[in-house]
Amino acid sequence: MAELTIGQLAKRAGVSTSMLRYYEEQGLVTPAGRTAAGYRLYAPEAEQTLLFIQRAQRLGFSLGDIRVFLERLQRGALPDETVSAVAEQRYLEIERQLTDLLVLRHEMGVFLLDFLARAANVDEGPADLYQRLMQRVCGHEGGGSQARATLSWLLDRTGCALANVERDELLAALAGQHVHIWRDGGSYRVLIPSHQPGVERALREIGSIEADCHAHEAPLLERTEEGFIFSATGEQAFLFAQLFLDLEIAETSPGSHSRP
């Protein structure tokens, strides 16, 4: 495969040429050679290197950490103690942050549901209220999990168009599908590594339903070699991140597509 110019490589990897030069200054990417006129040329493998750098940055690794990873990759020694220690430390940091947020979300969800229940049942006794609230929050009745109840409330509260349709059948094709989610500026991007027709139909229908929603910009759907990328932008776009995370752990119904 022919070597790539800096413009070709930047376009294929989805980065700016200035960012590519910065990575080169940091020792992360090295040109394979130069043209007779002195322009940089890169090996085709540099595209995968750039994609690796971007993914590692999204996960919160520093450029110094990424440099260590790339050095180990080039030497075929990635699974050594240094790399494992860096990755494990970052994972523990994420787990701590996630735990704090999950605890806060749990307590805020209980408070919210409790508050709404009290407002709707001012004459209800404390014991009856507690029992009903626990049934609703813990999912022992048909209301589902607290997270799903809170997500439904968020969709309704923000005026999201998806709150006004019957979602169970629509989302059945996405239940249990593995996803990758990351922030890209003001957008949330969701990669579903699948090319199943049912997945595509469901994603396009969600995009169509949400096209005119005032809570966020119209979602975009892109088909790539890795799968479908669903992008949402706007103040309330985080709802889509929550939706797809909830779908990933959802039990699949008969006829739906399970996680590969």
Secondary structure, DSSP 4 states (H G I P E B T S, - for coil): ---EEHHHHHHHHT--HHHHHHHHHTTS---SEE-TTS-EEE-TTHHHHHHHHHHHHHTT--HHHHHHHHHHHHHT-TTSHHHHHHHHHHHHHHHHHHHHHHHHHHHHHHHHHHHHHHHH-TTS-HHHHHHHHHHHHHTSSTT--HHHHHHHHHHHHTT-GGGGS-HHHHHGGGTT---EEEEETTEEEEEE----HHHHHHHHHHHHHTTT-TTSPPPEEEE-SS-EEEEEESTTTHHHHHHHHHHHTSPPPTTSPPP-
